[in-house]
């Protein structure tokens, strides 16, 4: 979009927050870059240039606006819509791969040479993988500076910097302030009113866990939390997930340790409280929570496309902004999808809880409700199949899946090609279209995954006057592409199942 100057100028003049994250405005006369919705008086068009990423603005010598904080805007929905090299690279960078494995590690995961990856990202985003990772480190550093009392040296290494000097230089360059100045300018504890996007700048609420980091996760409006949190709460595995006092809580398996997150829906943001065993996991934890709740989606584009179908339009108009509930751990979700084959939601939770109790990694939850991390594929691959209380065919399906995940011959990470991975899933014993497609929708993040054989979808289609046979429904749904996964959420919403309602 950043190449369409006229459209960008209109978005800036209207201060339309829907375009935050799609592009960034750099002002030649001030040397500052902003999000499109920045509240300041818009500059003259001839003084504006437009860039596809915060990293590109920083590469061009611009610093972040202190008022609109463009680096904290929602991510571009483009990276969750596409499955090409650039999109997969951006998802990996958001997951911290460059910080942990370097650019060679990023390229190896994508199956391309380092030079090809750098050239592709530079051509499309105006910045290479190192610059993109650097921009992300700068944002993480600001987050820790403003919301924690950690010493600056600890923050530098937690944010992924290799030295305190690099940390100091980067913060000064990006924000035109020294780290100590950023901390002194951070807002104090607030009792009312909005706080900046992404961070609250406040101390933990009374009764919350000491050392917990309180964040604000921004999103593009509208957002309907009913099916999003309803699904997560209704399918929560005891010990790993719970719904407590208006928040969805769960444990997180992270690269350097583990964490516990509490996510609470608010009208203009998601309140997020994170407790991490290692602060270096902050960036990854935030990225996975955003992915879990599909917060980088563009609901306007989705709903406009689905609303074009006269039979879907009433569902969209009744409750716009539905998101696709996803996952923080793709392998975990695949295991749970197999456990849920041809059984009720309650039975699937029971099977998963047994695995967690027997093979999960125990952790301490200061608030007392969570007890384990979901068992890893490696741990499950070592389980004696005869100890699994399930039909033999499903046992074979599960053991084959976890063995392939454990030995690396099947990868469900954010870097995967959706079509190729779906084909590999279908080649496994016991995997039919429903299981492969639900994994594609919720684990791989394919926005166009569709479940025409799902009984709930077929029942809803029949009630709305849509074709109810899988072949005919698939043909009708071609007009909903590339948003068929969102159409699934609207069709499911016609049912009275608990997944469709925000818990009380």
Phi and psi in degrees as a GROMACS rama.xvg file:
@    title "Ramachandran Plot"
@    xaxis  label "Phi"
@    yaxis  label "Psi"
@TYPE xy
-63.5138  -13.6662  UNK-2
-85.8398  -10.9288  UNK-3
-94.0438  85.6539  UNK-4
-59.7277  -43.9183  UNK-5
-62.1161  -42.5741  UNK-6
-67.4288  -38.5206  UNK-7
-64.8729  -42.034  UNK-8
-61.4523  -42.1342  UNK-9
-62.7455  -41.212  UNK-10
-64.604  -40.0603  UNK-11
-66.847  -43.4631  UNK-12
-65.258  -32.8216  UNK-13
-86.0109  -6.80147  UNK-14
52.5316  44.3287  UNK-15
-81.3964  110.607  UNK-16
-67.5582  -15.4003  UNK-17
-63.5379  -22.068  UNK-18
-93.5029  -1.68276  UNK-19
-60.2189  128.221  UNK-20
93.9458  -21.9457  UNK-21
-73.9024  -39.5103  UNK-22
-155.437  170.043  UNK-23
-129.514  143.846  UNK-24
-102.614  120.691  UNK-25
-104.619  131.155  UNK-26
-103.597  116.854  UNK-27
-65.3134  -34.3045  UNK-28
-77.3435  -22.8263  UNK-29
-111.735  -17.5163  UNK-30
73.0806  23.0267  UNK-31
-115.047  147.024  UNK-32
-117.406  147.476  UNK-33
-134.415  165.86  UNK-34
-82.1896  158.871  UNK-35
-58.0525  -29.7815  UNK-36
-90.3205  14.0361  UNK-37
-53.3394  132.151  UNK-38
-74.5832  -7.37091  UNK-39
-71.3991  164.844  UNK-40
-63.3767  128.004  UNK-41
-62.5341  140.024  UNK-42
-72.4135  172.493  UNK-43
-67.1128  145.811  UNK-44
-54.0977  -36.2961  UNK-45
-71.036  -13.1636  UNK-46
-98.2685  4.48701  UNK-47
-109.494  137.638  UNK-48
-124.762  156.979  UNK-49
-124.218  139.105  UNK-50
-130.849  151.563  UNK-51
-82.3841  -9.44369  UNK-52
-153.74  156.873  UNK-53
-62.5446  -35.8194  UNK-54
-62.7073  -37.772  UNK-55
-65.3616  -38.4903  UNK-56
-63.173  -43.9973  UNK-57
-65.6383  -38.1232  UNK-58
-61.5244  -33.9697  UNK-59
-82.6451  0.502003  UNK-60
95.2016  11.5784  UNK-61
-93.7787  150.051  UNK-62
-109.204  157.675  UNK-63
-71.7892  139.287  UNK-64
-63.1306  133.674  UNK-65
-79.4352  -13.0958  UNK-66
-92.3808  -49.1555  UNK-67
-95.1576  -11.5393  UNK-68
48.233  68.4836  UNK-69
-63.0924  -26.3461  UNK-70
-68.6311  -14.2853  UNK-71
-100.556  10.4346  UNK-72
-73.6827  160.221  UNK-73
-56.742  149.173  UNK-74
-68.1609  160.68  UNK-75
-65.1257  129.736  UNK-76
-67.7925  -12.8322  UNK-77
-62.0965  -32.9942  UNK-78
-74.4345  -19.0035  UNK-79
-96.3378  -4.73803  UNK-80
-94.8777  -28.3583  UNK-81
-106.457  158.711  UNK-82
-125.491  21.3704  UNK-83
-84.2383  -175.871  UNK-84
-59.3593  -46.8405  UNK-85
-63.0133  -46.2036  UNK-86
-63.4288  -43.4029  UNK-87
-66.6249  -36.5447  UNK-88
-64.2845  -41.4479  UNK-89
-65.6743  -36.7588  UNK-90
-67.269  -36.939  UNK-91
-69.5393  -40.0022  UNK-92
-63.3535  -41.3591  UNK-93
-62.3941  -29.1878  UNK-94
-85.7956  6.73418  UNK-95
82.4813  16.2751  UNK-96
-65.9795  -39.4525  UNK-97
-63.8019  -39.387  UNK-98
-65.2749  -35.3026  UNK-99
-88.6933  -36.3088  UNK-100
-121.489  -5.08934  UNK-101
76.3998  176.81  UNK-102
-64.7644  -38.0561  UNK-103
-59.3767  -38.2242  UNK-104
-65.6137  -39.199  UNK-105
-61.2619  -47.5737  UNK-106
-63.539  -40.3198  UNK-107
-62.5978  -40.5103  UNK-108
-65.4749  -32.1418  UNK-109
-85.2065  -15.355  UNK-110
79.91  23.3751  UNK-111
-124.976  168.292  UNK-112
-77.0621  157.454  UNK-113
-57.399  -40.892  UNK-114
-64.165  -41.7326  UNK-115
-63.5166  -42.0823  UNK-116
-64.5228  -46.2276  UNK-117
-62.0607  -42.3599  UNK-118
-65.1013  -41.6196  UNK-119
-66.8969  -44.5452  UNK-120
-67.2794  -39.6211  UNK-121
-63.98  -39.5715  UNK-122
-67.7524  -37.7622  UNK-123
-94.435  -30.9877  UNK-124
-115.464  -4.94337  UNK-125
74.2747  10.7083  UNK-126
-156.003  146.361  UNK-127
-84.6824  177.504  UNK-128
-61.4707  -35.145  UNK-129
-66.204  -41.4259  UNK-130
-67.4441  -38.5939  UNK-131
-65.5613  -42.1199  UNK-132
-67.2955  -35.4339  UNK-133
-63.5834  -42.3292  UNK-134
-61.8876  -38.4165  UNK-135
-68.0369  -39.4209  UNK-136
-62.63  -39.1707  UNK-137
-62.8632  -41.0871  UNK-138
-65.8459  -42.8338  UNK-139
-61.9074  -41.2824  UNK-140
-61.0668  -45.5468  UNK-141
-60.1808  -41.1594  UNK-142
-58.5927  -45.9239  UNK-143
-71.6686  -37.5215  UNK-144
-61.0828  -44.1398  UNK-145
-84.5602  -18.5305  UNK-146
-120.804  -3.36182  UNK-147
-132.306  158.68  UNK-148
-91.1639  13.8132  UNK-149
-58.162  144.12  UNK-150
-61.3373  150.979  UNK-151
-60.1642  -36.2348  UNK-152
-62.9868  -40.5513  UNK-153
-65.747  -39.1913  UNK-154
-64.3012  -40.8009  UNK-155
-56.9534  -47.7052  UNK-156
-77.751  -30.8761  UNK-157
-66.1838  -33.687  UNK-158
-79.8136  -8.01061  UNK-159
103.186  5.46343  UNK-160
-76.5556  148.984  UNK-161
-83.79  -17.0394  UNK-162
-154.903  159.063  UNK-163
-66.7638  -35.0255  UNK-164
-62.9748  -45.2512  UNK-165
-62.5376  -39.6401  UNK-166
-59.4408  -49.4806  UNK-167
-61.5645  -45.3111  UNK-168
-64.2076  -41.7109  UNK-169
-66.6157  -45.5705  UNK-170
-61.3952  -43.4412  UNK-171
-62.7124  -41.0153  UNK-172
-68.8652  -41.4073  UNK-173
-78.6518  -39.291  UNK-174
-111.982  -0.564467  UNK-175
56.6849  28.5942  UNK-176
-144.087  145.788  UNK-177
-72.1687  155.888  UNK-178
-52.8598  -40.9208  UNK-179
-64.9889  -33.536  UNK-180
-70.0431  -38.1796  UNK-181
-59.2011  -43.5988  UNK-182
-65.7144  -40.8265  UNK-183
-68.3358  -27.2798  UNK-184
-88.3854  -7.86721  UNK-185
-61.9238  140.333  UNK-186
-63.3148  141.855  UNK-187
-77.7031  -179.343  UNK-188
-57.8431  132.36  UNK-189
-104.581  145.098  UNK-190
-107.8  -18.912  UNK-191
-159.344  165.212  UNK-192
86.6828  164.396  UNK-193
-74.6623  151.93  UNK-194
-112.296  166.541  UNK-195
-59.7214  152.722  UNK-196
-56.5004  144.578  UNK-197
77.2521  -41.5256  UNK-198
-120.339  148.065  UNK-199
-89.9511  -29.3353  UNK-200
67.7288  20.2593  UNK-201
-121.829  160.575  UNK-202
-72.8309  158.813  UNK-203
-56.9019  146.565  UNK-204
-66.1954  154.8  UNK-205
-54.8008  133.699  UNK-206
87.6826  -7.4655  UNK-207
-82.0867  171.251  UNK-208
-70.4535  128.945  UNK-209
-58.7497  137.533  UNK-210
85.1253  -4.38434  UNK-211
-72.1122  144.272  UNK-212
-102.425  122.795  UNK-213
-97.2436  128.011  UNK-214
-129.539  162.117  UNK-215
-117.471  120.885  UNK-216
-97.9905  111.954  UNK-217
-77.2215  159.976  UNK-218
-151.013  166.135  UNK-219
-86.1151  131.821  UNK-220
-82.8096  155.954  UNK-221
-81.7423  160.654  UNK-222
-132.756  123.225  UNK-223
-98.1523  111.632  UNK-224
-81.3831  -7.7894  UNK-225
-60.0241  -60.3755  UNK-226
-71.335  -29.7601  UNK-227
-64.0981  -57.0898  UNK-228
-81.1519  -29.1007  UNK-229
-60.8818  -42.477  UNK-230
-64.9191  -45.6616  UNK-231
-64.0981  -40.277  UNK-232
-71.934  -40.4486  UNK-233
-69.0982  -27.6862  UNK-234
-105.187  9.40637  UNK-235
-60.689  133.477  UNK-236
-87.5522  120.48  UNK-237
-54.8385  136.058  UNK-238
93.1425  -29.2143  UNK-239
-104.911  -35.5067  UNK-240
-137.144  156.017  UNK-241
-162.208  158.713  UNK-242
-109.333  118.317  UNK-243
-139.652  124.823  UNK-244
50.1152  47.6924  UNK-245
78.495  11.8031  UNK-246
-129.915  142.598  UNK-247
-88.9481  122.28  UNK-248
-117.775  143.233  UNK-249
-158.168  162.644  UNK-250
-88.5765  154.251  UNK-251
-128.608  130.179  UNK-252
-92.9282  119.572  UNK-253
-124.131  164.918  UNK-254
-58.575  -37.1881  UNK-255
-104.99  -7.14597  UNK-256
177.716  -138.976  UNK-257
-139.267  170.405  UNK-258
-152.475  170.087  UNK-259
-129.459  132.784  UNK-260
-123.915  143.647  UNK-261
-121.713  124.367  UNK-262
-118.825  123.828  UNK-263
-124.921  124.982  UNK-264
-72.2673  133.219  UNK-265
-124.815  163.147  UNK-266
-57.8427  -37.0972  UNK-267
-120.006  5.94863  UNK-268
-167.567  171.232  UNK-269
-105.356  121.031  UNK-270
-76.6101  128.317  UNK-271
-126.783  127.279  UNK-272
-121.461  118.161  UNK-273
-113.981  134.451  UNK-274
-120.878  117.94  UNK-275
-117.591  140.931  UNK-276
-76.2349  -21.4385  UNK-277
-141.258  118.862  UNK-278
-63.8922  -16.1181  UNK-279
-63.8573  -15.6571  UNK-280
-87.513  4.29144  UNK-281
-59.7249  -50.2942  UNK-282
-58.8382  -45.1305  UNK-283
-64.9995  -42.4647  UNK-284
-62.0116  -43.6339  UNK-285
-63.3655  -45.1725  UNK-286
-58.7897  -42.2498  UNK-287
-72.853  -32.4369  UNK-288
-68.5457  -39.9793  UNK-289
-63.1754  -40.7178  UNK-290
-67.0047  -41.7691  UNK-291
-54.8959  -42.4497  UNK-292
-97.2669  4.74807  UNK-293
57.2464  44.33  UNK-294
-79.6189  -12.5243  UNK-295
-93.7293  7.82102  UNK-296
-68.6655  158.266  UNK-297
-107.811  91.9712  UNK-298
-65.267  -27.7603  UNK-299
-65.2095  -46.5821  UNK-300
-63.138  -42.64  UNK-301
-62.535  -53.5001  UNK-302
-66.9204  -35.827  UNK-303
-62.4841  -40.1484  UNK-304
-66.4898  -45.8237  UNK-305
-71.7768  -31.3177  UNK-306
-66.962  -18.675  UNK-307
-67.5858  -20.0629  UNK-308
-86.3595  117.025  UNK-309
-61.2357  -23.4432  UNK-310
-83.8234  -24.2723  UNK-311
-88.9236  -24.9491  UNK-312
-53.0324  -44.1642  UNK-313
-61.4778  -34.8672  UNK-314
-66.8265  -40.9665  UNK-315
-67.8422  -43.7005  UNK-316
-66.2553  -31.1748  UNK-317
-69.4523  -38.7589  UNK-318
-149.341  73.2837  UNK-319
-69.1779  162.085  UNK-320
85.7388  22.9568  UNK-321
-68.3391  141.191  UNK-322
-110.67  167.193  UNK-323
-95.8961  114.142  UNK-324
-65.1888  126.203  UNK-325
-113.626  -137.407  UNK-326
-149.992  159.75  UNK-327
-99.0405  -5.47157  UNK-328
-150.077  106.667  UNK-329
-65.058  -41.4642  UNK-330
-64.3093  -41.2257  UNK-331
-58.0794  -45.9206  UNK-332
-65.2734  -38.4091  UNK-333
-61.2071  -42.4436  UNK-334
-61.4044  -44.3617  UNK-335
-67.4111  -31.1456  UNK-336
-64.8654  -39.959  UNK-337
-66.7199  -42.7785  UNK-338
-62.2451  -26.3942  UNK-339
-90.5622  2.62789  UNK-340
-63.9582  122.34  UNK-341
58.2947  27.7348  UNK-342
-133.096  167.07  UNK-343
-73.418  166.256  UNK-344
-59.4718  -41.7657  UNK-345
-63.6629  -41.277  UNK-346
-67.0206  -38.5765  UNK-347
-63.0511  -40.4401  UNK-348
-63.7968  -38.4984  UNK-349
-64.4294  -46.7704  UNK-350
-59.5673  -45.116  UNK-351
-65.1067  -39.6487  UNK-352
-62.6128  -37.2309  UNK-353
-63.2786  -42.5034  UNK-354
-62.8831  -41.9151  UNK-355
-62.6472  -47.554  UNK-356
-62.8027  -40.3225  UNK-357
-81.4604  -33.3666  UNK-358
-131.012  -3.20129  UNK-359
-75.5078  163.277  UNK-360
-91.804  121.043  UNK-361
-71.3089  140.783  UNK-362
-136.064  167.745  UNK-363
-100.677  131.912  UNK-364
-114.664  111.25  UNK-365
-56.9106  -25.5679  UNK-366
-91.1154  -5.64791  UNK-367
87.8097  -5.98831  UNK-368
-93.8984  -21.4895  UNK-369
-113.625  142.712  UNK-370
-125.961  -24.1578  UNK-371
-142.851  156.266  UNK-372
-85.0561  145.834  UNK-373
-62.1987  138.391  UNK-374
-60.049  141.043  UNK-375
-72.7796  162.957  UNK-376
-61.7959  -35.5326  UNK-377
-62.5991  -43.3685  UNK-378
-65.8995  -41.2294  UNK-379
-69.8461  -29.6511  UNK-380
-67.5178  -18.8702  UNK-381
-95.0027  1.43766  UNK-382
-76.5391  140.045  UNK-383
-69.2247  117.144  UNK-384
-55.2755  -29.6232  UNK-385
-68.4199  -16.0779  UNK-386
-86.3749  -4.82962  UNK-387
-86.9729  119.018  UNK-388
-84.1155  80.2444  UNK-389
-159.231  163.58  UNK-390
-56.4609  150.253  UNK-391
-58.8869  -40.3495  UNK-392
-64.3513  -41.8958  UNK-393
-69.9212  -32.5275  UNK-394
-61.3065  -42.6657  UNK-395
-63.1814  -41.9198  UNK-396
-59.3638  -46.7839  UNK-397
-65.9711  -47.028  UNK-398
-66.1733  -35.7786  UNK-399
-65.5735  -44.1282  UNK-400
-59.3069  -50.8801  UNK-401
-69.7298  -30.1186  UNK-402
-68.6116  -39.2225  UNK-403
-67.6607  -38.6739  UNK-404
-66.2803  -40.4088  UNK-405
-68.6258  -38.6939  UNK-406
-88.9007  -0.198108  UNK-407
84.6497  1.10359  UNK-408
-75.252  -15.12  UNK-409
-126.356  124.887  UNK-410
-120.321  129.704  UNK-411
-116.553  18.1012  UNK-412
-70.2678  175.662  UNK-413
-66.2975  -16.0754  UNK-414
-87.2548  -0.798237  UNK-415
-75.3993  152.621  UNK-416
-82.6822  123.073  UNK-417
-61.1976  -46.9964  UNK-418
-66.2146  -42.5777  UNK-419
-65.534  -42.2224  UNK-420
-68.4087  -38.5093  UNK-421
-60.4746  -41.4938  UNK-422
-63.7316  -38.3105  UNK-423
-67.9018  -36.3149  UNK-424
-65.1555  -42.7018  UNK-425
-65.2448  -21.2144  UNK-426
-80.1946  -11.1051  UNK-427
-80.0916  147.259  UNK-428
-63.9582  135.591  UNK-429
84.2057  1.32085  UNK-430
-99.8512  113.591  UNK-431
-104.209  -177.405  UNK-432
-57.8667  -38.9942  UNK-433
-62.6721  -47.9732  UNK-434
-64.3403  -44.373  UNK-435
-63.595  -40.6611  UNK-436
-73.4013  -34.9425  UNK-437
-70.1785  -33.1041  UNK-438
-68.6469  -40.94  UNK-439
-60.9981  -39.5471  UNK-440
-71.545  -47.7221  UNK-441
-101.036  -27.5205  UNK-442
-97.4934  -50.6855  UNK-443
-75.2045  -26.0866  UNK-444
86.2604  20.3393  UNK-445
-70.5016  114.788  UNK-446
-72.0061  -9.61393  UNK-447
-107.951  7.44055  UNK-448
-63.4063  143.014  UNK-449
-138.633  148.611  UNK-450
-123.315  68.1859  UNK-451
-68.1777  -17.2463  UNK-452
-92.3374  -6.03239  UNK-453
-65.8576  131.123  UNK-454
-63.3908  -38.4653  UNK-455
-63.8051  -39.2814  UNK-456
-67.0013  -43.4696  UNK-457
-66.4181  -38.4822  UNK-458
-65.6489  -43.6108  UNK-459
-64.2269  -40.5969  UNK-460
-60.8353  -43.6014  UNK-461
-61.702  -40.6062  UNK-462
-67.2047  -30.4353  UNK-463
-86.9891  -8.40676  UNK-464
90.2461  9.57875  UNK-465
-82.5764  158.734  UNK-466
-58.7138  140.707  UNK-467
-108.392  -10.2317  UNK-468
-81.018  145.177  UNK-469
-54.4138  -44.3303  UNK-470
-65.5718  -45.943  UNK-471
-68.0716  -38.1107  UNK-472
-67.2035  -38.6391  UNK-473
-62.4792  -40.4305  UNK-474
-63.9636  -42.6965  UNK-475
-65.7504  -36.5139  UNK-476
-73.6515  -7.72742  UNK-477
-58.9837  -30.486  UNK-478
-72.3976  -14.3766  UNK-479
-89.4308  -8.51253  UNK-480
-65.9005  144.787  UNK-481
-97.1065  31.8111  UNK-482
-117.072  32.3257  UNK-483
-67.1543  -27.0329  UNK-484
-63.9157  -31.9693  UNK-485
-76.0551  -34.2827  UNK-486
-60.8791  -36.3708  UNK-487
-57.7778  -42.3916  UNK-488
-64.0558  -39.8749  UNK-489
-69.4223  -37.017  UNK-490
-69.934  -41.8596  UNK-491
-60.5782  -29.7075  UNK-492
-68.3001  -9.42864  UNK-493
-78.3462  -10.5016  UNK-494
-92.8836  164.493  UNK-495
-98.4221  15.7486  UNK-496
-63.3651  145.395  UNK-497
-58.1033  -21.6584  UNK-498
-63.3601  -16.7039  UNK-499
-95.2823  4.43909  UNK-500
-131.008  136.878  UNK-501
-65.7667  125.958  UNK-502
-62.671  153.63  UNK-503
